[in-house]
Amino acid sequence: MVLACMDGPYTRLTEADYDTKLREMGNYLWELEQDLLTADARQDETTAGQVHQKISSLAAKADRFFEIPGKHQMLAAYVSGLGLRIIGQWAEASDRFLNVLKLSPTNGEAWLELSWCLAETEHWEECEMAARRSTEFFPETGAVWGNLALALEKLGRTTEALTSVKTALRLDPQDTRNQGLLSRLEERDTAPRGK
């Protein structure tokens, strides 16, 4: 099946063309994320701004691909969500990952990305749900359990959060975010209760 494309020099793309192009865009986003982190670490605002713009443009292009019906829509939504997450547009990224999950409810990577975005927007109940789904797909990944522990902490469920963060640290003992979370939770758990 050949599909029309509204973007740039591409006048007619097949599903295979969309798949190839979107995978290239996704790989390029991972490279740009590293460039952005490097620029931020060096406090190089000019380079960071340029990289931010490239990422934003790629996300917008993936959004345009998503608007064209076809099997590629799931990948287009994921690539757009990834770009938006990298540049800190958390709510918009959440929307894109939800689009992925509407098309593929068992996409573990989308559940994981969604849990991070929901944490950043402080939607803790939804974050807990997304993180729990992530643990089903990635039970041996510390970051997933850390996301769940953070959501549980914010929901005031200290005992459950402690269990989750300990699982996270068993899987990834060097994770400083989870080490800090464990310290906070242990302090809260051992603090004297109200009189």
C-alpha positions as CSV (number, residue, x, y, z in Angstrom):
1,M,0.0,0.0,0.0
2,V,1.4,3.4,-0.9
3,L,0.4,6.4,1.2
4,A,0.6,10.1,0.5
5,C,2.8,12.2,2.8
6,M,2.4,15.9,3.5
7,D,6.0,16.4,4.5
8,G,9.0,17.8,2.7
9,P,10.4,15.9,-0.3
10,Y,8.5,12.7,0.5
11,T,5.5,12.7,-1.9
12,R,4.6,9.0,-1.6
13,L,5.7,6.6,1.1
14,T,5.0,3.0,1.8
15,E,4.4,1.5,5.2
16,A,8.0,0.2,5.0
17,D,9.2,3.7,4.2
18,Y,7.4,5.2,7.2
19,D,8.8,2.4,9.4
20,T,12.4,3.0,8.3
21,K,12.1,6.8,8.5
22,L,10.6,6.7,12.0
23,R,13.2,4.3,13.3
24,E,15.9,6.6,11.9
25,M,14.2,9.5,13.7
26,G,14.0,7.6,16.9
27,N,17.7,6.7,16.8
28,Y,18.6,10.3,16.0
29,L,16.6,11.4,19.0
30,W,18.6,9.2,21.3
31,E,21.8,10.8,19.9
32,L,20.3,14.3,20.3
33,E,19.3,13.5,23.9
34,Q,23.0,12.8,24.7
35,D,24.0,16.1,22.9
36,L,21.4,18.0,25.0
37,L,22.7,16.5,28.2
38,T,26.3,17.4,27.3
39,A,25.3,20.9,26.3
40,D,23.4,21.3,29.6
41,A,26.3,20.0,31.6
42,R,28.6,22.5,30.0
43,Q,26.0,25.2,30.4
44,D,26.2,25.8,26.7
45,E,22.9,27.5,26.1
46,T,23.4,28.2,22.4
47,T,24.1,24.5,21.6
48,A,21.3,23.4,24.0
49,G,18.9,25.7,22.2
50,Q,19.9,24.4,18.8
51,V,19.6,20.7,19.9
52,H,16.2,21.5,21.6
53,Q,15.0,22.9,18.3
54,K,16.1,19.8,16.3
55,I,14.3,17.6,18.8
56,S,11.2,19.7,18.6
57,S,11.2,19.5,14.8
58,L,11.5,15.8,14.8
59,A,8.7,15.4,17.3
60,A,6.5,17.6,15.0
61,K,7.4,15.6,12.0
62,A,6.5,12.4,13.8
63,D,3.1,14.0,14.7
64,R,2.5,14.7,11.0
65,F,3.3,11.1,10.2
66,F,0.8,10.0,12.9
67,E,-2.0,12.0,11.2
68,I,-1.6,9.7,8.1
69,P,-3.6,6.5,8.6
70,G,-1.5,3.3,8.6
71,K,0.3,0.7,10.7
72,H,3.1,3.2,11.3
73,Q,1.0,5.4,13.6
74,M,2.0,3.6,16.7
75,L,5.7,4.2,16.0
76,A,5.0,7.8,15.0
77,A,3.3,8.4,18.3
78,Y,6.2,6.8,20.2
79,V,8.8,8.8,18.4
80,S,6.9,12.1,19.0
81,G,6.4,11.2,22.6
82,L,10.1,10.4,23.0
83,G,11.1,13.8,21.5
84,L,8.7,15.7,23.7
85,R,9.8,13.8,26.8
86,I,13.4,14.7,26.1
87,I,12.7,18.4,25.9
88,G,10.5,18.3,29.0
89,Q,7.1,18.7,27.4
90,W,5.7,16.1,29.8
91,A,1.9,16.5,29.3
92,E,2.3,16.5,25.5
93,A,4.6,13.4,25.7
94,S,2.0,11.7,28.0
95,D,-0.6,12.2,25.3
96,R,1.6,10.7,22.6
97,F,2.4,7.6,24.8
98,L,-1.3,7.2,25.5
99,N,-1.9,7.2,21.7
100,V,0.7,4.4,21.5
101,L,-1.1,2.4,24.2
102,K,-4.5,2.9,22.5
103,L,-3.0,1.2,19.4
104,S,-0.9,-1.3,21.4
105,P,-1.9,-1.8,25.1
106,T,1.0,-4.2,25.7
107,N,3.8,-1.8,24.6
108,G,6.0,-2.0,27.7
109,E,8.3,0.9,26.6
110,A,5.3,3.2,26.3
111,W,4.1,2.3,29.8
112,L,7.6,3.0,31.1
113,E,7.9,6.4,29.3
114,L,4.3,7.3,30.4
115,S,5.2,6.6,34.0
116,W,8.1,9.0,33.9
117,C,6.0,11.7,32.2
118,L,3.2,11.3,34.7
119,A,5.7,11.6,37.6
120,E,7.0,14.9,36.1
121,T,3.4,16.2,36.0
122,E,2.7,14.9,39.5
123,H,-0.3,12.7,38.4
124,W,0.6,10.2,41.1
125,E,-2.4,7.8,40.8
126,E,-2.0,7.5,37.1
127,C,1.8,7.2,37.5
128,E,1.3,4.3,39.9
129,M,-0.9,2.5,37.4
130,A,1.6,3.1,34.6
131,A,4.5,2.1,36.7
132,R,2.7,-1.1,37.8
133,R,2.1,-2.0,34.2
134,S,5.8,-1.3,33.5
135,T,6.9,-3.8,36.2
136,E,4.9,-6.5,34.3
137,F,7.0,-5.9,31.2
138,F,10.3,-5.1,32.9
139,P,10.4,-6.9,36.2
140,E,14.2,-6.9,36.3
141,T,14.7,-3.2,35.7
142,G,15.4,-1.1,38.7
143,A,14.2,2.2,37.2
144,V,10.7,0.8,36.8
145,W,10.4,-0.2,40.4
146,G,11.9,3.2,41.4
147,N,9.1,5.0,39.4
148,L,6.5,2.8,41.3
149,A,8.1,3.6,44.6
150,L,8.1,7.3,43.9
151,A,4.4,7.3,43.0
152,L,3.6,5.2,46.1
153,E,5.6,7.7,48.3
154,K,3.7,10.6,46.9
155,L,0.4,8.8,47.6
156,G,1.5,8.4,51.2
157,R,1.8,4.6,51.0
158,T,5.2,4.3,52.7
159,T,5.3,0.6,53.4
160,E,4.5,-0.3,49.7
161,A,7.0,2.3,48.6
162,L,9.7,0.9,50.8
163,T,9.2,-2.6,49.3
164,S,9.3,-1.2,45.7
165,V,12.4,0.9,46.3
166,K,14.2,-2.0,47.9
167,T,13.4,-4.1,44.8
168,A,14.7,-1.2,42.6
169,L,18.0,-1.1,44.6
170,R,18.4,-4.9,44.6
171,L,18.3,-4.7,40.7
172,D,20.4,-1.5,40.4
173,P,22.3,-0.8,43.6
174,Q,24.1,2.3,42.1
175,D,20.9,4.3,41.3
176,T,21.3,7.5,43.3
177,R,17.7,8.6,42.9
178,N,16.5,5.4,44.5
179,Q,19.1,5.6,47.2
180,G,17.8,9.0,48.2
181,L,14.2,7.8,48.0
182,L,15.1,4.9,50.3
183,S,16.7,7.2,52.8
184,R,13.6,9.5,52.8
185,L,11.2,6.5,53.2
186,E,13.2,5.0,56.0
187,E,13.3,8.3,57.9
188,R,9.5,8.6,57.5
189,D,9.0,5.0,58.5
190,T,11.0,5.3,61.7
191,A,9.9,8.9,62.7
192,P,7.8,9.1,65.8
193,R,4.1,9.0,65.1
194,G,1.8,11.9,66.1
195,K,0.9,12.1,69.8
